[in-house]
Amino acid sequence: MTFLKSAATNHDGRLDAPLIDASAFSAGVYELHVHIGAYFRKAKQASSTPAFLDIVTVRFGVDDPGRNYHVPLLVSPWGYQVYRGS
């Protein structure tokens, strides 16, 4: 595995720009490590210590780097859902 980039979300919990520039995007398997425990601690919404969920790892495959890969992650301190957006 090769580390590509780190980014922080804005006040809405979204990235302001694509995580990977189209010119650097290629077919393969990618992993996102989302630090939701830190996100909820910063928002003062942490409900337990240690956090029930701390780092969520999302592994997904890219077969066509020319297509759009929007990977929404809906989170709460107790669960998450991920899907391929449009």
DOVEX-75669 format. One record per atom (N, C-alpha, C): residue number from 1; residue in three letters; atom name; y, z, x. Coordinates in steps of 0.05 Angstrom, whole numbers. Each point is the difference from the previous one (the first is absolute). Layout:
<nodes>
NODE   timar   setor   rofi        Y        Z        X
NODE     NUM     ala     CA        Y        Z        X
...
</nodes>
This chain:
<nodes>
NODE   timar   setor   rofi        Y        Z        X
NODE       1     met      N      -24        0       17
NODE       1     met     CA       24        0      -17
NODE       1     met      C       25        0       17
NODE       2     thr      N       20      -14       -9
NODE       2     thr     CA       25       -2       14
NODE       2     thr      C       22       11      -17
NODE       3     phe      N       16       19       10
NODE       3     phe     CA       22       10      -15
NODE       3     phe      C       22      -21       -1
NODE       4     leu      N       11       -6      -24
NODE       4     leu     CA       20      -20       -3
NODE       4     leu      C       28       11       -5
NODE       5     lys      N        2       19      -18
NODE       5     lys     CA       27        9       -7
NODE       5     lys      C        0       26      -16
NODE       6     ser      N       22       14        2
NODE       6     ser     CA        4       24      -16
NODE       6     ser      C       26       -4      -16
NODE       7     ala      N        0       10      -24
NODE       7     ala     CA       24       -4      -17
NODE       7     ala      C        2       24      -19
NODE       8     ala      N       24        5       -9
NODE       8     ala     CA        5       22      -20
NODE       8     ala      C       11      -13      -25
NODE       9     thr      N       -8       12      -22
NODE       9     thr     CA        9       -9      -26
NODE       9     thr      C       29        9       -6
NODE      10     asn      N       13      -14      -19
NODE      10     asn     CA       27        8       -8
NODE      10     asn      C       -2       22      -22
NODE      11     his      N       22        6      -12
NODE      11     his     CA        1       21      -20
NODE      11     his      C      -17       -6      -25
NODE      12     asp      N       -7      -25       -4
NODE      12     asp     CA      -17       -7      -23
NODE      12     asp      C      -30       -1        9
NODE      13     gly      N       -5        6       25
NODE      13     gly     CA      -28        0        9
NODE      13     gly      C      -10      -28        7
NODE      14     arg      N       19      -19        5
NODE      14     arg     CA       -7      -28        6
NODE      14     arg      C       11       -7       28
NODE      15     leu      N      -12      -20       12
NODE      15     leu     CA       10      -11       25
NODE      15     leu      C       23      -19       -7
NODE      16     asp      N       20       -1       17
NODE      16     asp     CA       23      -18       -5
NODE      16     asp      C       -5      -28        8
NODE      17     ala      N      -21       -4       17
NODE      17     ala     CA       -7      -27       10
NODE      17     ala      C      -30       -1        3
NODE      18     pro      N      -11      -24        2
NODE      18     pro     CA      -29       -2        4
NODE      18     pro      C       -8       15       25
NODE      19     leu      N      -24       12       -1
NODE      19     leu     CA       -9       16       23
NODE      19     leu      C       -7      -18       24
NODE      20     ile      N      -11      -23       -6
NODE      20     ile     CA       -7      -19       21
NODE      20     ile      C       14      -27       -5
NODE      21     asp      N       14      -10       20
NODE      21     asp     CA       13      -26       -2
NODE      21     asp      C      -20      -22       -4
NODE      22     ala      N        6      -19      -16
NODE      22     ala     CA      -19      -22       -6
NODE      22     ala      C      -10      -14       25
NODE      23     ser      N       16       -2       20
NODE      23     ser     CA       -8      -14       25
NODE      23     ser      C      -21       16       15
NODE      24     ala      N       -2       26       -4
NODE      24     ala     CA      -19       17       13
NODE      24     ala      C      -24        7      -17
NODE      25     phe      N        0      -10      -24
NODE      25     phe     CA      -22        6      -20
NODE      25     phe      C      -22      -20        4
NODE      26     ser      N      -25       10        2
NODE      26     ser     CA      -23      -18        4
NODE      26     ser      C      -24       11      -16
NODE      27     ala      N      -20      -17       -3
NODE      27     ala     CA      -24        8      -15
NODE      27     ala      C      -14       23       15
NODE      28     gly      N      -12       18      -15
NODE      28     gly     CA      -13       23       13
NODE      28     gly      C       -1       24      -18
NODE      29     val      N       -7       22       11
NODE      29     val     CA       -1       26      -14
NODE      29     val      C       23       17        9
NODE      30     tyr      N       14       12      -19
NODE      30     tyr     CA       23       17        6
NODE      30     tyr      C       -4       27      -12
NODE      31     glu      N       12       20       12
NODE      31     glu     CA        0       27      -11
NODE      31     glu      C       28       11       -2
NODE      32     leu      N        6       12      -22
NODE      32     leu     CA       25       15       -4
NODE      32     leu      C       -7       29        0
NODE      33     his      N       15       16       15
NODE      33     his     CA       -4       29        0
NODE      33     his      C       26       12      -12
NODE      34     val      N       -2        9      -25
NODE      34     val     CA       24        9      -15
NODE      34     val      C        0       31        0
NODE      35     his      N       21       11       11
NODE      35     his     CA        2       29        2
NODE      35     his      C       12       12      -25
NODE      36     ile      N      -16        2      -21
NODE      36     ile     CA       11        9      -26
NODE      36     ile      C        4       31        0
NODE      37     gly      N      -15       14       16
NODE      37     gly     CA        5       29        2
NODE      37     gly      C       28        6       10
NODE      38     ala      N        8      -14       21
NODE      38     ala     CA       27        3       11
NODE      38     ala      C       21       -9      -20
NODE      39     tyr      N       -6      -22      -14
NODE      39     tyr     CA       19      -10      -20
NODE      39     tyr      C        5       21      -22
NODE      40     phe      N      -21       13      -10
NODE      40     phe     CA        4       20      -21
NODE      40     phe      C       12       26       12
NODE      41     arg      N       -6        7       25
NODE      41     arg     CA       12       24       12
NODE      41     arg      C       30       -5        3
NODE      42     lys      N        8      -24        9
NODE      42     lys     CA       29       -6        3
NODE      42     lys      C       14        0      -27
NODE      43     ala      N      -14       -9      -21
NODE      43     ala     CA       12        0      -27
NODE      43     ala      C       -2       27      -13
NODE      44     lys      N      -11       19       14
NODE      44     lys     CA       -4       28      -10
NODE      44     lys      C      -17       -1      -25
NODE      45     gln      N      -20      -17        0
NODE      45     gln     CA      -19       -2      -23
NODE      45     gln      C      -28        6        9
NODE      46     ala      N       -3       12       24
NODE      46     ala     CA      -27        7        9
NODE      46     ala      C      -10       22      -17
NODE      47     ser      N      -25       -2       -9
NODE      47     ser     CA      -11       19      -19
NODE      47     ser      C      -21       19       13
NODE      48     ser      N       -8       -6       24
NODE      48     ser     CA      -20       17       13
NODE      48     ser      C        2       -2       30
NODE      49     thr      N       -9       21       13
NODE      49     thr     CA       -1        0       30
NODE      49     thr      C      -29        7        8
NODE      50     pro      N      -15      -16       13
NODE      50     pro     CA        8      -27        7
NODE      50     pro      C        1      -19      -24
NODE      51     ala      N       13      -23        4
NODE      51     ala     CA        2      -19      -22
NODE      51     ala      C      -27      -10       -8
NODE      52     phe      N       -4       -4      -26
NODE      52     phe     CA      -26      -11      -10
NODE      52     phe      C       -4      -28       12
NODE      53     leu      N       20      -17        0
NODE      53     leu     CA       -1      -26       13
NODE      53     leu      C       23        0       21
NODE      54     asp      N       -7       -7       25
NODE      54     asp     CA       20        0       21
NODE      54     asp      C        6      -28        9
NODE      55     ile      N      -20      -13       11
NODE      55     ile     CA        3      -28        9
NODE      55     ile      C      -20      -17      -15
NODE      56     val      N       11      -20      -14
NODE      56     val     CA      -17      -19      -15
NODE      56     val      C       -3      -25       17
NODE      57     thr      N      -24       -8        5
NODE      57     thr     CA       -6      -25       15
NODE      57     thr      C       -9      -22      -19
NODE      58     val      N       14      -22        1
NODE      58     val     CA       -7      -23      -16
NODE      58     val      C       -8      -23       19
NODE      59     arg      N      -25       -8       -2
NODE      59     arg     CA      -10      -22       17
NODE      59     arg      C       -3      -25      -18
NODE      60     phe      N       11      -22        8
NODE      60     phe     CA       -1      -24      -17
NODE      60     phe      C       -3      -25       18
NODE      61     gly      N      -12      -21      -11
NODE      61     gly     CA       -4      -24       14
NODE      61     gly      C       19      -22       -8
NODE      62     val      N        8      -16       20
NODE      62     val     CA       18      -23       -5
NODE      62     val      C      -15      -25        8
NODE      63     asp      N       -4      -18      -20
NODE      63     asp     CA      -14      -25        6
NODE      63     asp      C       19      -23        2
NODE      64     asp      N       23        2      -12
NODE      64     asp     CA       20      -22        1
NODE      64     asp      C       27       12        6
NODE      65     pro      N        8        0       25
NODE      65     pro     CA       26       13        8
NODE      65     pro      C       24      -15      -12
NODE      66     gly      N       -3      -23      -11
NODE      66     gly     CA       22      -15      -13
NODE      66     gly      C        6       11      -27
NODE      67     arg      N      -17       16      -11
NODE      67     arg     CA        5       11      -27
NODE      67     arg      C       14       27        2
NODE      68     asn      N       11        9      -22
NODE      68     asn     CA       14       26       -1
NODE      68     asn      C      -20       22       -3
NODE      69     tyr      N        2       21       16
NODE      69     tyr     CA      -17       24       -2
NODE      69     tyr      C       18       24       -4
NODE      70     his      N        4        6      -25
NODE      70     his     CA       15       23       -8
NODE      70     his      C      -21       22       -7
NODE      71     val      N        1       23       13
NODE      71     val     CA      -20       20       -3
NODE      71     val      C       13       26      -12
NODE      72     pro      N        4        1      -26
NODE      72     pro     CA       12       24      -12
NODE      72     pro      C      -19       24        2
NODE      73     leu      N       11       23        6
NODE      73     leu     CA      -15       25        1
NODE      73     leu      C       15       19      -18
NODE      74     leu      N      -12        7      -22
NODE      74     leu     CA       11       20      -19
NODE      74     leu      C      -11       27        7
NODE      75     val      N       17       20        5
NODE      75     val     CA      -10       25       10
NODE      75     val      C       11       24      -17
NODE      76     ser      N      -16       21        1
NODE      76     ser     CA        8       27       -9
NODE      76     ser      C      -12       19       21
NODE      77     pro      N        7       25       -1
NODE      77     pro     CA      -13       19       19
NODE      77     pro      C      -30        2       -4
NODE      78     trp      N      -10      -10      -23
NODE      78     trp     CA      -28        4       -7
NODE      78     trp      C      -16      -25       -1
NODE      79     gly      N       12      -24        2
NODE      79     gly     CA      -15      -24       -2
NODE      79     gly      C       16      -24        8
NODE      80     tyr      N      -13      -23        1
NODE      80     tyr     CA       14      -25        6
NODE      80     tyr      C      -15      -23      -12
NODE      81     gln      N       14      -23       -2
NODE      81     gln     CA      -12      -25       -9
NODE      81     gln      C       12      -22       17
NODE      82     val      N      -16      -18        8
NODE      82     val     CA        9      -23       16
NODE      82     val      C      -11      -26      -12
NODE      83     tyr      N       16      -21        2
NODE      83     tyr     CA      -10      -26      -11
NODE      83     tyr      C       16      -21       15
NODE      84     arg      N       -9      -25       -4
NODE      84     arg     CA       14      -22       12
NODE      84     arg      C       21      -10      -20
NODE      85     gly      N       25        2        7
NODE      85     gly     CA       21       -8      -18
NODE      85     gly      C        6      -30        4
NODE      86     ser      N       21       -9      -13
NODE      86     ser     CA        7      -28        2
NODE      86     ser      C       26       -3       15
</nodes>
